């Protein structure tokens, strides 16, 4: 999970967390239900009952979204794809799946699982509602959850990447063409089309006198366009980096700094002067730890002048590393999965350099300037 999420437990070994933005949408849904939705449909409830039912409904809405994401995650694990976490946030939920599905059929079932779970929940509440029709709060709650889960299922089936429907579409194109990258490109472009259509529709709604709904629709479209565009950029990076090794992009003249140096000295004498953000910490000439801006931020500013690097560093054996002959694209994916900006590079038993995101960006820029790796020409430095 990200640094901006709060862990709340594990299900099937998957870490579950709440992003801080979740509290905003939870409060907004509760307010909308308690102040408008339930009072409009049920005129004679006590005020406290409106708000109690609203809170219960909002909790069940996000429980439904969690089940939707668990549907994706459980099927992914059945196909051997590791799932790191599920985070509930402003727009619903997201599963942090650490790898692409191994086949088109696996992608299809992983993608379709979420909407099927939402559809099943909607059917379950539809079946339960007549049984509680005499208890208005329960009937109202069930009715709203039918509507929400059906809406989640149908919205996610829009065939625009990265929505579930877009992933289903990608799986179909993948199975036809046999080319996952081509299928992803097609699905992402279709996703951009639907996103721009939503933005246009939202703006139209605003001019037609529905500013709230129109703004929300346009905002969702904007968010989906960003996600689809990011996927297209990722495809470009993958095409450029595939076939290249970490050794080609890493920094070999990495500064090593003694473990008895203070954090204040590191900042003043090394970070400010060199602009570098990560350093290997040495003991008797051998690297023993890693010092990055994150380790510095973990120490209160008032203690920088008295804290030695040996006390604050990340021990090398606990750090996430990569070998010099690893694929550069795989190394970048590793950074993304682990949420780090640098990886110590090893060869044999020794550390031979450091790979940072800046190194990869510089390497990409060099490839593009040289015209290497474009259009699948296969021209790559040895």
C-alpha positions as CSV (number, residue, x, y, z in Angstrom):
1,X,0.0,0.0,0.0
2,X,1.0,3.6,-0.5
3,X,2.3,5.9,2.2
4,X,-1.0,7.8,2.1
5,X,-3.1,4.8,3.1
6,X,-4.2,3.4,6.4
7,X,-3.9,-0.4,6.8
8,X,-7.1,-1.9,8.2
9,X,-6.4,-5.7,7.9
10,X,-5.8,-8.6,5.6
11,X,-8.2,-10.8,3.6
12,X,-6.9,-13.9,1.9
13,X,-3.4,-12.6,2.7
14,X,-4.1,-9.3,0.8
15,X,-3.4,-6.1,2.7
16,X,-6.5,-3.9,2.8
17,X,-6.1,-0.1,3.3
18,X,-8.0,3.2,3.2
19,X,-6.5,6.1,1.3
20,X,-7.0,9.4,3.0
21,X,-9.3,10.5,0.1
22,X,-11.7,7.7,1.1
23,X,-12.8,9.7,4.2
24,X,-13.8,12.6,1.8
25,X,-16.1,10.4,-0.4
26,X,-17.4,8.5,2.6
27,X,-18.5,11.8,4.3
28,X,-19.9,13.1,1.0
29,X,-22.0,9.9,0.4
30,X,-23.2,9.9,4.0
31,X,-24.2,13.6,3.8
32,X,-26.0,13.1,0.4
33,X,-28.0,10.1,1.8
34,X,-28.8,11.6,5.1
35,X,-29.6,15.1,4.0
36,X,-31.4,14.4,0.7
37,X,-31.9,10.8,-0.5
38,X,-33.6,9.2,2.4
39,X,-35.6,12.4,3.5
40,X,-37.0,12.6,-0.1
41,X,-38.2,9.0,-0.1
42,X,-39.2,8.6,3.5
43,X,-40.9,11.7,5.0
44,X,-41.7,10.7,8.6
45,X,-38.4,9.2,9.9
46,X,-36.7,10.8,13.0
47,X,-33.7,12.8,12.0
48,X,-31.3,10.4,13.8
49,X,-32.7,7.5,11.8
50,X,-31.9,9.3,8.5
51,X,-28.2,9.6,9.5
52,X,-27.9,6.2,11.1
53,X,-29.2,4.6,7.9
54,X,-27.0,6.8,5.8
55,X,-23.9,5.8,7.7
56,X,-24.8,2.1,7.4
57,X,-25.5,2.4,3.7
58,X,-22.2,4.2,3.1
59,X,-20.3,1.4,4.9
60,X,-22.1,-1.2,2.9
61,X,-21.4,0.7,-0.4
62,X,-17.6,0.4,0.3
63,X,-18.0,-3.1,1.5
64,X,-19.5,-3.9,-1.9
65,X,-16.6,-2.1,-3.6
66,X,-14.1,-4.1,-1.5
67,X,-15.8,-7.4,-2.6
68,X,-15.7,-6.2,-6.2
69,X,-11.9,-5.7,-5.9
70,X,-11.5,-9.0,-4.0
71,X,-13.2,-10.7,-7.0
72,X,-10.4,-9.4,-9.2
73,X,-7.7,-10.3,-6.7
74,X,-8.8,-13.8,-5.9
75,X,-9.1,-14.8,-9.5
76,X,-5.7,-13.2,-10.2
77,X,-4.1,-15.3,-7.4
78,X,-5.8,-18.4,-8.9
79,X,-3.8,-17.8,-12.0
80,X,-0.6,-17.3,-10.1
81,X,-0.5,-13.5,-10.2
82,X,0.5,-12.0,-6.9
83,X,-1.7,-9.3,-5.4
84,X,-0.1,-6.9,-3.0
85,X,-3.0,-4.9,-1.6
86,X,-6.4,-3.4,-2.1
87,X,-6.9,0.3,-1.4
88,X,-10.3,2.1,-1.1
89,X,-10.0,5.7,-2.2
90,X,-12.0,8.6,-3.7
91,X,-13.1,6.8,-6.9
92,X,-13.8,3.4,-5.3
93,X,-11.1,0.8,-5.0
94,X,-7.9,-0.4,-6.7
95,X,-6.1,-3.7,-6.5
96,X,-2.3,-3.6,-6.6
97,X,-1.6,-6.6,-8.8
98,X,2.1,-7.1,-9.2
99,X,2.2,-8.6,-12.7
100,X,0.2,-8.9,-15.9
101,X,-2.0,-12.0,-16.3
102,X,-0.1,-14.8,-18.0
103,X,-2.6,-15.2,-20.9
104,X,-5.6,-13.6,-22.6
105,X,-8.0,-16.0,-21.0
106,X,-6.5,-15.2,-17.5
107,X,-6.9,-11.5,-18.3
108,X,-10.5,-12.0,-19.3
109,X,-11.5,-13.8,-16.1
110,X,-9.6,-11.5,-13.8
111,X,-11.2,-8.5,-15.4
112,X,-14.8,-9.9,-15.6
113,X,-14.7,-11.1,-12.0
114,X,-15.3,-7.7,-10.4
115,X,-18.4,-6.7,-12.4
116,X,-19.8,-10.2,-11.8
117,X,-19.4,-9.8,-8.1
118,X,-21.1,-6.5,-8.2
119,X,-23.9,-7.9,-10.2
120,X,-24.3,-10.8,-7.8
121,X,-24.5,-8.4,-4.8
122,X,-27.2,-6.4,-6.7
123,X,-29.2,-9.6,-7.3
124,X,-28.8,-10.6,-3.6
125,X,-30.1,-7.3,-2.3
126,X,-33.0,-7.5,-4.9
127,X,-33.9,-10.9,-3.5
128,X,-33.6,-9.7,0.1
129,X,-35.6,-6.5,-0.3
130,X,-39.1,-8.0,-0.4
131,X,-38.3,-9.9,2.9
132,X,-37.6,-6.6,4.7
133,X,-40.2,-4.4,3.0
134,X,-42.0,-3.9,6.2
135,X,-38.9,-2.3,7.8
136,X,-38.5,1.0,5.9
137,X,-34.8,1.6,6.8
138,X,-33.8,-1.8,5.7
139,X,-35.9,-1.7,2.5
140,X,-34.5,1.7,1.6
141,X,-30.9,0.6,2.3
142,X,-31.4,-2.6,0.1
143,X,-32.9,-0.5,-2.7
144,X,-30.0,1.9,-2.8
145,X,-27.4,-0.9,-2.8
146,X,-29.2,-2.6,-5.7
147,X,-28.9,0.6,-7.6
148,X,-25.3,1.3,-6.7
149,X,-24.0,-2.3,-7.3
150,X,-25.8,-2.5,-10.6
151,X,-24.4,0.9,-11.6
152,X,-20.9,-0.2,-10.6
153,X,-21.2,-3.4,-12.7
154,X,-22.5,-1.6,-15.8
155,X,-20.1,1.4,-15.6
156,X,-17.1,-0.9,-15.2
157,X,-18.2,-2.9,-18.3
158,X,-17.7,0.2,-20.5
159,X,-15.1,-1.1,-23.0
160,X,-12.5,1.6,-22.3
161,X,-9.2,0.8,-20.6
162,X,-8.4,0.9,-17.7
163,X,-12.0,0.1,-16.7
164,X,-12.8,-3.6,-16.3
165,X,-14.7,-3.6,-19.6
166,X,-11.6,-2.2,-21.2
167,X,-9.6,-5.1,-19.8
168,X,-12.1,-7.5,-21.1
169,X,-11.9,-5.9,-24.5
170,X,-8.1,-6.0,-24.3
171,X,-8.3,-9.8,-23.5
172,X,-10.4,-10.3,-26.6
173,X,-8.1,-8.3,-28.9
174,X,-5.1,-10.1,-27.3
175,X,-6.7,-13.5,-28.0
176,X,-7.3,-12.6,-31.6
177,X,-4.0,-10.9,-32.4
178,X,-1.7,-12.9,-30.0
179,X,0.0,-9.6,-29.1
180,X,-0.6,-8.2,-25.6
181,X,1.1,-4.9,-26.3
182,X,-1.0,-4.2,-29.4
183,X,-4.1,-5.2,-27.6
184,X,-3.3,-2.8,-24.7
185,X,-2.7,0.0,-27.2
186,X,-6.0,-0.5,-28.9
187,X,-7.9,-0.8,-25.5
188,X,-6.2,2.3,-24.2
189,X,-7.1,4.3,-27.3
190,X,-10.7,3.2,-26.9
191,X,-10.5,4.1,-23.3
192,X,-9.4,7.7,-24.2
193,X,-12.4,7.9,-26.6
194,X,-14.9,7.0,-23.9
195,X,-13.1,9.3,-21.4
196,X,-13.3,12.3,-23.8
197,X,-17.0,11.5,-24.5
198,X,-17.6,11.6,-20.8
199,X,-15.9,15.0,-20.5
200,X,-17.9,16.3,-23.4
201,X,-21.1,14.9,-21.9
202,X,-20.3,16.4,-18.5
203,X,-19.8,19.8,-20.0
204,X,-23.0,19.5,-21.9
205,X,-24.9,18.6,-18.7
206,X,-23.5,21.7,-17.0
207,X,-24.8,23.9,-19.7
208,X,-28.1,22.1,-19.6
209,X,-28.7,23.1,-16.0
210,X,-27.1,20.1,-14.1
211,X,-23.8,21.6,-12.9
212,X,-23.2,19.1,-10.1
213,X,-23.8,15.9,-12.1
214,X,-22.1,17.3,-15.2
215,X,-19.0,18.4,-13.3
216,X,-18.7,14.9,-11.6
217,X,-19.1,13.2,-15.0
218,X,-16.5,15.4,-16.6
219,X,-14.1,14.8,-13.6
220,X,-14.4,11.1,-13.9
221,X,-13.8,11.3,-17.7
222,X,-10.7,13.5,-17.0
223,X,-9.4,10.9,-14.5
224,X,-10.0,8.0,-17.0
225,X,-8.2,10.0,-19.7
226,X,-5.2,10.4,-17.5
227,X,-5.1,6.7,-16.7
228,X,-5.5,5.6,-20.4
229,X,-2.9,8.1,-21.5
230,X,-0.5,6.9,-18.8
231,X,-1.0,3.3,-20.1
232,X,0.0,4.5,-23.6
233,X,3.1,6.2,-22.3
234,X,4.0,3.0,-20.4
235,X,3.7,1.1,-23.6
236,X,6.1,3.5,-25.3
237,X,8.6,3.1,-22.4
238,X,8.3,-0.6,-22.5
239,X,9.0,-0.7,-26.2
240,X,12.1,1.5,-25.8
241,X,13.5,-0.3,-22.7
242,X,12.8,-3.9,-23.7
243,X,16.1,-5.7,-24.5
244,X,18.2,-3.2,-22.5
245,X,20.0,-4.2,-19.3
246,X,20.4,-2.4,-16.0
247,X,24.1,-2.2,-16.6
248,X,23.5,0.2,-19.5
249,X,21.7,2.8,-17.5
250,X,23.0,2.5,-13.9
251,X,25.4,4.9,-12.3
252,X,28.7,3.3,-11.5
253,X,30.5,6.2,-9.8
254,X,28.1,6.1,-6.9
255,X,29.4,8.0,-3.9
256,X,29.9,6.0,-0.8
257,X,29.9,7.8,2.5
258,X,31.1,6.7,6.0
259,X,28.6,5.4,8.4
260,X,29.8,7.7,11.2
261,X,28.8,10.8,9.2
262,X,25.9,12.8,10.6
263,X,22.7,13.4,8.6
264,X,23.3,17.1,8.7
265,X,26.8,16.6,7.2
266,X,25.3,14.4,4.5
267,X,22.7,17.0,3.6
268,X,25.2,20.0,3.6
269,X,28.3,18.3,2.1
270,X,26.8,15.8,-0.3
271,X,23.1,16.3,-1.2
272,X,23.2,20.1,-1.7
273,X,26.5,20.0,-3.5
274,X,26.0,17.0,-5.8
275,X,22.2,17.0,-6.2
276,X,22.1,13.3,-5.6
277,X,19.3,11.7,-3.6
278,X,20.7,8.3,-2.8
279,X,24.0,7.1,-1.3
280,X,25.6,3.9,-0.3
281,X,26.9,3.9,3.3
282,X,30.2,2.1,3.9
283,X,31.9,0.5,6.8
284,X,35.6,-0.3,6.6
285,X,35.4,0.2,2.8
286,X,32.4,-2.1,2.2
287,X,28.8,-1.0,1.5
288,X,26.5,-1.8,4.4
289,X,23.5,0.4,3.9
290,X,21.5,2.7,1.8
291,X,20.7,6.3,2.6
292,X,17.9,8.1,0.7
293,X,15.7,11.2,1.2
294,X,13.2,8.9,2.8
295,X,15.5,7.8,5.5
296,X,16.4,11.4,6.2
297,X,12.8,12.4,6.4
298,X,12.2,9.7,9.0
299,X,14.5,11.5,11.4
300,X,13.2,14.7,13.1
301,X,15.0,17.8,11.7
302,X,16.2,18.7,15.2
303,X,18.2,15.4,15.4
304,X,20.0,15.6,12.1
305,X,23.2,17.0,13.7
306,X,23.5,14.2,16.2
307,X,22.2,11.2,14.3
308,X,24.8,9.1,12.5
309,X,24.1,7.4,9.2
310,X,24.6,4.0,10.9
311,X,21.5,4.7,13.0
312,X,19.3,5.9,10.2
313,X,20.4,4.0,7.1
314,X,18.5,1.1,5.5
315,X,20.7,-2.0,5.9
316,X,21.8,-3.3,2.5
317,X,20.4,-6.7,3.2
318,X,16.9,-5.2,3.8
319,X,17.0,-3.0,0.7
320,X,15.4,-4.0,-2.6
321,X,18.1,-4.5,-5.2
322,X,18.5,-5.6,-8.8
323,X,21.3,-7.4,-10.7
324,X,23.3,-5.6,-13.4
325,X,22.1,-8.0,-16.1
326,X,18.4,-7.7,-15.3
327,X,16.1,-6.2,-17.9
328,X,15.8,-2.5,-17.5
329,X,12.0,-2.6,-18.0
330,X,11.7,-5.2,-15.3
331,X,13.8,-3.0,-13.0
332,X,11.4,0.0,-13.6
333,X,8.4,-2.2,-12.9
334,X,10.1,-3.3,-9.6
335,X,10.5,0.3,-8.6
336,X,6.8,1.0,-9.2
337,X,5.7,-2.1,-7.3
338,X,7.9,-1.5,-4.3
339,X,7.3,2.3,-4.3
340,X,11.1,3.2,-4.4
341,X,13.0,5.6,-6.6
342,X,16.4,3.8,-6.6
343,X,17.8,0.2,-6.6
344,X,21.3,-0.8,-5.6
345,X,22.8,-2.8,-8.4
346,X,24.6,-6.1,-7.6
347,X,26.9,-8.4,-9.5
348,X,27.9,-11.6,-7.7
349,X,28.2,-10.8,-4.0
350,X,29.1,-7.1,-4.5
351,X,27.3,-3.8,-5.2
352,X,28.5,-2.3,-8.4
353,X,26.3,0.7,-8.8
354,X,22.9,2.4,-8.3
355,X,19.9,2.7,-10.6
356,X,17.6,5.6,-10.1
357,X,14.5,6.8,-11.9
358,X,16.5,9.7,-13.1
359,X,19.0,7.3,-14.7
360,X,16.2,5.6,-16.6
361,X,14.8,8.9,-17.8
362,X,18.2,10.0,-19.0
363,X,18.7,6.6,-20.7
364,X,15.3,7.0,-22.4
365,X,16.1,10.5,-23.6
366,X,19.4,9.2,-25.1
367,X,17.6,6.3,-26.9
368,X,15.1,8.7,-28.4
369,X,17.8,11.2,-29.4
370,X,19.8,8.4,-31.1
371,X,16.6,6.9,-32.7
372,X,17.4,3.6,-31.1
373,X,14.6,1.2,-30.4
374,X,11.9,3.0,-32.3
375,X,9.2,1.1,-34.3
376,X,10.7,-2.2,-33.3
377,X,13.8,-1.7,-35.4
378,X,15.7,-3.9,-33.0
379,X,18.7,-1.6,-33.0
380,X,20.0,-1.7,-29.5
381,X,23.4,-1.1,-28.1
382,X,25.3,-4.2,-27.0
